Amino acid sequence: MTATIEEQELVDEARRVGRTIKLINELSGVGVSTGVPVFYGPSRHLVARTEPGSIVAKFYKHGDRRRTELRNLATFNEIKAARTPLYREVNREVGGADVPYLGLPRTDPEILDLSSESTTKGQNGTAISVWTAIPGEQLYAKMIKGVATFKDFLLVAAQIARIQQEGKNAKERLNLEDVVWKARPQTTYFLTRFREDYLDPLMRNSGIQIQPSIQDEMTLHWETLVASNLVRAHREGFTGFYYDGNPKNHILDSAQGTVVSFDLEDRVIAPVQLSLASLMSFGVNKDGRPYLSNDDQLKILNRYLLEIEFTNAMIQGAEEKAKRIAKYVSEMHAGGNYDLSSQDEFFRFMPENSVEKGRERMEKFVATWSYAQLERHLAWLAHKSKFRAVGGILLSEGFKFEIENPVQQNAIEQREHLNRIIELLGQLKETPSRNGRYAQVAAGRLYDIFRELAVNPYFSSK
C-alpha cells in the first residue's frame, strides 16, 4: 500500500530523528547506545529516545515550536525558582516532603547545542531538540501495564493545575494568545479544529468516507453541543495556559513522589478542562472498563480546582491560605478521603469564600466535563489514525516503539475513544442542558452518526 504524503513525512521525520540521535550520542558521549531509536506516539511532534533511554529527541515540523518550548521552559524554571522558598515553608508546616513546586525536564546545554535546526523553510523550518532522559516511568506505560494508580493521576492533575495557572499569570511574558476570544464567532476555534484537525485527518488516514452533507450536519451539531459549551467555560473564567495533559507527557518517580512533565511548546490560553480531559480520556482501559471511574474523575476535578486556588495563593504570596489548603489536602488524604468537596471547607477556599458560591463554581466547572471529554476523545481518535497508518511502515523499516505493536494498540485505543464518544452522546441526548432542547437534539443526531461510524471495519480493533 502506497504511503500518503502525510505518512511519508512521518517516515522521513523518523529517519532524521534516528540519524540525529545516533550522531549526538556519538559526539556527546552521554551513554552507550545501539543507535536504534525507540519512538513514542501519537504526538503532534515525533518523539524518540535511545535504546537505554539516555537521551530523548523531539522533532518539530516548525522550528518556531522549538524556540517557543525552550523559552517557555526557561520561564517556568524562573517561576519555579521564585516559588521554591515559600513552597518549602508550606511543606514544612504540613510535614510534606521536600519535592519540587514544578517538575520540569532538565536541559543539558552541551547536548542542546548539538541539536539541529534547519532553515530550509525560512523561520519556520524543521528542528530537533535533544534532552537528557528523566528517571522514572511514563504514566502511559504504567496504564498499559495496568499499574497506574489513582494517586498517580492526582499527582499529575496537581502539576497540570500549577502549569496552567502559572502560565496564565505569566501570559505577557509567555506571549500567550487567547484563541477563543479573538475568534468571531467564538465557536470558530473549536469548529476549525473539528473539521480540519479531527474529521479530515480521520477520513484521510482511515479511508472512511463521510458524505459532505453529513460532515456539514456534524459540524452544526458539534457547534450546538460541544463548541458552545467550551466557549461558555472560557467565558466563566476556567482558562489557563494550554498544556497537553495526556499520559505520555508525564514521568513519575514513585519512590520520590514526584512527576516531571514535558511538552511545553504552546502559546495559547484555552479552557483548562481540555488538558484534564487529555489526561483522563486517552483511550486506555483496564479490565474492559475506562481506566478511571466517573467518581474518580470527579475527585480529580475537585483536586484540580483546589490546586488552582493553592497556586493563586503561591502567586500572591498568601502564605497562610497556601498552608491551610495544603493542610486540608494532607489531612483528608491521610484519612483516606479523596473526595475533597465532601467538606464545606473545600468551598470556602474558592475565590468568593462562600460555601454556596463555591459549590456553584464547582458545579459550573464540572458541567463542562462531558463536552471537554468529547472534544478530546475525537481529537485522539483522529490523531491516532495517523500513527496507526504509519506504524506498520516504520516497523517494516526496523524502527522500534515503546509498545510492541503500535498499530494494534492504537486501533484498540481508537475503539475505546469511539465507545466513550457514543456513551457520552447517549447520556447527553437524554439530559436537559443549559442549551435547552437544541443540545439534546444535537447529541441525539451525533449519537446516531457515530454509531453508524462504529460499524466500519476500520474500527474492528484487529
N, C-alpha and C positions, 0 to 999 in steps of 0.2 A: 504493500500500500504506500503510495507516494505521500511524503510529508507535506503538510500545508506550509505556507510561508511562516506562520507563527510558530509551528512546530520546529521548522528548520532553524529559526532564530534561536530557539531554546537549545537545540543541539549545538549550534555554533558557540553559544554562550558557555555551555558546559565544557566544550573542548578548551575554550580560552581559560576558564577558571582552573581546569585541570593543569594546563601548562603553567599558569601563574603560581599555583600552589607548589608545584614541583620546583620551579625556579627559585621562589622565595625561600622555600625550605632549604635548598642547597646553599643559597647565598647567606642566609641569616644564621644557619646552624641552630635553629630553635628546637630541633628534635629529629630523630631518625624516622624516616617515613618510607613507605613503599612507593610513594608518588601517586598512588591511586586515590583520587578524591571520593569522599562519601557525600552524597547530595541530600539536602533537605528540601522538602516541598510539601504542599504548594506554598509559594510566596510570590509576592509581586516581583521581587528580585531573587535571582538564583543565589542560593547559599550552599557552601560546601565546607567540609573540614578534611584534614589529613587523616589517614587511617588510624594513627594512635590518638588523634584529637588534639595535637599540639598547637595547630593554628587553624583559623577559620577565615575563609574568603567569601566576600559578598560582591556579586556582580550587579551593577546598576546600568539600566538601559540609558539613563540620562545622568551625566556627570554632576549636574547641579544637585541631584539627590544625595550624592556622596558628600558634597560640600555642606549641604544642609544638615545631614546627620552629624558630621563632625562638629559643626557649630552648635547644634542642639546639645550634643553630648558635653561639650565644654561648658555650656551654660548650666546644664543640670548638675554638673560636678561642682560648679561655683555655688549653686544653691545648696547642694548637699553640705559643702564645707561651712556655709553660713549658718545652717540649721543645727549642725552637729553639737555645739556646746549645750544648747537648750535641750536637744533631744537626749543627750546623755544625762542631764539633770532630771528630766522627766522619767527616764528609765530607772534611775537610782531611786527615785521616790516610790515607784511601784514595784521595785525588786525585779525589774526586767533585765535581760541580757544586754550586753554592750554590742548591739548589732547596728549596721548602717541605717541611716534615715532613708536613703535611696540606694538600691542595689543596681549599680551601673557597670557595664563592661569596661575593663581596663584596656587602655591603649598603650602600645609599645611604640614610641616614636621611631625607633630604628626599623621596626617591621613596617610601620605605616609608610615610611619613606620609600620602602621598596614596592608599595602598592602602585598600580599603574592607572593612568587616566589618559584616555585618547581624546584628541580634539578633532577627530575626523568629521564630526558633525557640528563643529563650532563649539559654543559654550555648553551645549547640552550633549556633548559626545559621551560615549560609554566610559565606564570607570569601574575599577575594582578596589575595594578596601580589604585589608588583611588584619586580623585581630588575634591576640593570644586567647587560647581557649580558657574557659572558666570551669573550675572543678564543680562537680555536681551532676545531677541528672535532669534532663529536659522533662517538663511537665507532660508533654505529649507522649514521650517514651514511657513514662510511668502509667499514663492512661492506657496505652496499647497493651502493657503488661497487666493491667487491672489492679495496680498497686497505688495509684494516685489517691490521696485521701481528701476528705472534706477540708481538713486543716490546710492542706496544700493550696486549695482554691481560695480559702480565706486569706492566706498569706499573700497570694498573688493579687487578689482583689484590693487589698490594702495598698500594695505597691502601685497598682494602676491608679487608685484614687490620688495618691500623692503626686504621681507623674502628671496626671491630667490637671489637677488643681494648681500645682506649682507652675505648670506650663501656661495655664490661663492667666495666672498672676503676672507672669513674665511675658505676656503676649507681645509687648512692644519690642522687647529685647530679641524675642524669637521671630519677630515679624510675621505673626500669625494672621491668617486670612479667615474672616467669617464667611464661609462659603454659602451658608443658608440665608443670612440677612441680605447679602448683596444680590441674590437671585431674584428675578421678577418673572412670574410669581415665585414665592419662596419654596414651593414644592419642586421647582425645576431641578435643583441639585440632585434630589433623590430620584426623580424620573429619568434624568440623563443617565444616572448610574444603572437604573433598572433596565433601560434599553441597550445602552452602549457597553456597559461593563458586565452585565449579567445575561440578558436574553440573547444578544448577538453572539458572544463567545460560546455560550452553551450550545446554540444551534450549530455554530461553525465547527466546534471540536467534537460534537457527538453525532453529527449527521442528521439530527432531528429537525424536521420541517414543521414550522408553525405558520399557518396562513397569516398574511399581513393583517387581515381584518381581526383575527383573534389576538394578534400582538397589540393592535390598537386598543381592543377591548380590555386586555390585561393591563395595559398602561393606565387606562382611565380608572379601572377599579383599584389599581395599586395606589394611585394618587388619592382616591377617596379613603381607602382603608389604612395604608401604611404611611405614605409621604405626609399627609396632613397631620397625622398624629405625631410623627417625628418633628415636624415643624412646631407643633404645639409644645412638645417637650423643650425645644430650643427656646421658644418664647417664654416659657416658665422658668428659664434660667438654669436648666440642667445641662450645662455645656462645659466643655473643657478642651484642653489640648488633645487633638485626636491621636490616640495611641492604639495600635492594633494589639488587643489583648490576647490574641489566640495562643493556645498552649505551647506552640512551637517557639514562642518568643521568651520563654522563661526557663532558667536553670535553677534548680532547687538544691540547696545543700542541707539535707535533713539534719545532719549532725550539728550544724551551726544554727539551724532555724532561720536561714536567710534565703533570699531569692535575688537573682540578677536578671534584669530584663533588657532585651535587645530591641532593635528596630525603632529608631527614633528619627526617621528622616522626613516626617511630615511637618507642614507649617499651616495647620488647619484647626479652626475651632468648630466643633460639631457636638451633637448630643452625646453625652457620656454613656448612655445606655448601650450604644453600638459597640463600644470597646468591651463592656462586660458580656454582651451577647456573643462576641467573638470568643471570649474565654469559655463560656459555658455552653455554647451551641456549635461545637466543632465536628460533630458527626461521628464521634467515637462512643459506642455504647458499652455497657457492662452487663453481662448475663442477659443480653437481648433487650435491655431497657436503657433509657437515657442515663448517662453517667451520673448525673445529679438529679435527684427528685425535685418536684416543684417546691416542696418545703425547704429543701436545702438551698435552692436558688433564691428563695425569698430571704433566707437568713443571710446569704452572701450579699444580696442587695442592701439589706439593712446595715450590715457591717460597712459596706461601701459608703452609704450615706453618712454614717458616724465618722468614718475616716476622713471624709471631706471636711467635716467640722473640726476634727483634730488638726488637719493640715492648715485650715484657716487660722486656727489658734497659733500654730507654729509660725505662720507668715506674719501674724500681727504681734508676735511676741507675748501672747496671752498665756503666760506660764501656768497660772492656776487652772484655767479652763483646760489646757492640754493635759495637766496632771489628773484632773477629775475624769476626763474622758478615758485616759489610759488606765486609770484605776478601775473605772466601771467595767471596761472590757476585760481586764485581767481578772477581776473578781467573778464576773459572770462566767467566763470560760473555765476558771478554776473550779467552779461549782457544777460544771458540765452543762451549763445553759448557753447555747449558741443563738438563741432567739433573743437578740438584744432589745427588740421592741416589745418584749413581754413586760417591761417595767416602765412606769411613767417617766422616770429619769431620762430615758432614751430620748423622748420627745422634747424635753426641756433643753437638751443640747442643741437643738435646731436653732436657727438664727432668731426666731421670734420668742424663744424662751417660754413657750406655751405648750402645754400638753395638747390642747385642741388644735392649734395651728401646726404644731409639729406632726401630729397624726395626719392632718390634711396634706402636709408636704410629702410625707411618706407615701400616702395613697396616690398622689399625683405622679410621683416617681415610678411607682410600681405599675400604674395604669398604662404606661408606655412600653412595658416589658415585652408583651406579646408582639408588638409591631417591630421592636428592635430585633427580636429573635427572627421574625420573618425576613427582615432585610438581610441579616447575617446568614441565615440558612440558604437563602437564594444566592447570595454572593459566593459562598463556599461551594455550593452546587455547581455554579458556573466556573469558578476558579479551578476547581479540582478536575474539571473536564479537560483543561489544558494539560495538566500534569499526567492525567490518565492517558491522554493521547500520545504524549511524548515519552512516557516512561519506558514503553517497550522498545523504542528506538535507542534510547540511552543504554538500556540493559544489553541490547544486542551489540553495542559497541564496547562493552566491558566496563561501563560505569557502575558504581555501586550506590545504593541508597541506604538511609538509616533504617529502613524496614526491608524485609526480604523480598516482598512482592508489591512494589508501589502501585502497580496497575490495579491489582485486585483490591488492595487496601483503599485506594481512592474510590473504587467502584462501591465498596461496602459503605464507606462514609457518605458517598453521594446518596445512596439509598436511604441512609439514616436521615440525611438532610431533607430529602423528599418526604419521608414519612412524617417528620416533625412539621413540615410546612402544611401538609394535609391535616394533621391533627390540630394544629393551631387554627387553621381556617375553619375547620369543623366546629371548634369551640366558639369562634368569633361570630359565625353565622347564626348561632343560637343565643348570642349575648347582646343585649341592648348596650349601645355605646354612646359616647358623647357626640358622635357624629350622626346619631339617630338611625333611622331605618335604612338610610342610604349605605351606611357602613356594613350593615348586615347583608344587604343585597350584594354588595361588592364582594364580601367574604364568601357568600354562597356561590357566586359565579366563579370566582378564583378557585374555590374548592373543587368545583366540577372540572375545571380546565386542568388543574394539577393532578386530579385523579385520572383523567384521560392520559396525561403525560406519563403517569407512573406505569402504565401497561406497555410502554415502549420497550422493546427488547434491550435497548441500551442500558436500562436500569435493572437488569436481571441480577446484577452483582456477581456474575460468573466470570 
